[in-house]
């Protein structure tokens, strides 16, 4: 079965950096688009970035230039490098993929940007 396990969240000061990881299993990782979503307190879950199996990436406008999504198909892992973090980047970050007409989610990892 599809399993997604995120790690790397934590508490960081504004302007700081974090790298999130998502280890995937149970499907042919290299052919599927992988996505990072986040859910801020009191807000709906939103798409942050996604990367195709071939490595083409797209970003939410407010993340462009600060966040970088990447993947290592050999390790079946997708990453989200987050730089210049802002207070409003606080939230739970989820790894996700859409396989065989079903969207799968990880358990999420908390990112808190605070001074």
N, C-alpha and C positions, 0 to 999 in steps of 0.2 A: 504494500500500500504506500501511497505517497506520504512522505514525511518531510517536514521543513522545520529546522531547528535554528533559531536566531541566537546570536550572542554578541557581546561587545557594547551593550548599552551602559549607561552610567551617568554620573553627575559631572558636569563640566562647566567651566566659567564662560561667559560670553567671549567670543573670539577664539575659543578653543576648538579642538578637533576630536573626533571619534571615528573609529572604523567599525562598522557593523558587518557581521558575517552571517551567512545562512547556509547551513549544510543540508543538502537535499538527498533523498533516497527514494527508491520505489518507482522510478520512471526514467525514461531516456533523457536525462538532464540536458545533454548537448543540443537537442533539437527544439527545446521549448523556451519561449520567452519567460524571463524571470522579472518580477516586479518588487519594488519596495513601496509600501503604503505607510502612512502614519495617521494616527488619530490623536489630535490634541484634546485636552480636557474640554468637555462640553461641545465638541465639534464632530462633524461626520468624518469618517475615514476618507483620506484623499490619496491619490496616486502621487508619489514623489518622483520615481524614475523607473524605467524599465529597459531591459536589454534583450535583444533577440539572440537566438542560438548562434547566429553569425557575428554577434558583437555590436550590432547597431543599437545605439542608446538614445533615449529621449528623456526629457526632464520637465517637471513643472517649472514654469517660468521663474518663480521666486528662488529656485534652487540652482539655476544655471550659473556656472562659474564658481559655485561653492561646494556642490556635491558631485561626486563621480561614482557611477555604478560600473562594476566590472565583474567578470566571471572567470573561473578556472574550471573548464570542463573536465579536466583530468581529476580534479578534487571534488567535482560536483558541488561547488560552492559559489555563491554570489556575494559580492561585497558592496558596501556603500561607504565610501569615504566622505566624511562630512567635515568641512573646514569653515572657519569664520562663523561659528555657530552663534545663533541669536536666541533671545528669550523665547521667541515665537516658534522655535524649532522643537520646543519641549513637547513630548508626547510618547505614545507607544508606537514603535516601528514594527511593521509586519512584513515578512517575506511572503510572496504569493506566486502561484503559477496556475495556469488554466490548462488542464489535461483531460482529454476525452470528455469535453463538455462539462467539466466540473472545476470550480475554482477551489483551490486549496490554500490554506493559511497556516503559517506558523503560530506559535503561542505568543509571539511579540516580545520585544525587548524595550525597556523603559529608557528614554533619553530625557534627562533633565538639565536644562541650561539655566544656571542660577549663579549669582555672585554671593 
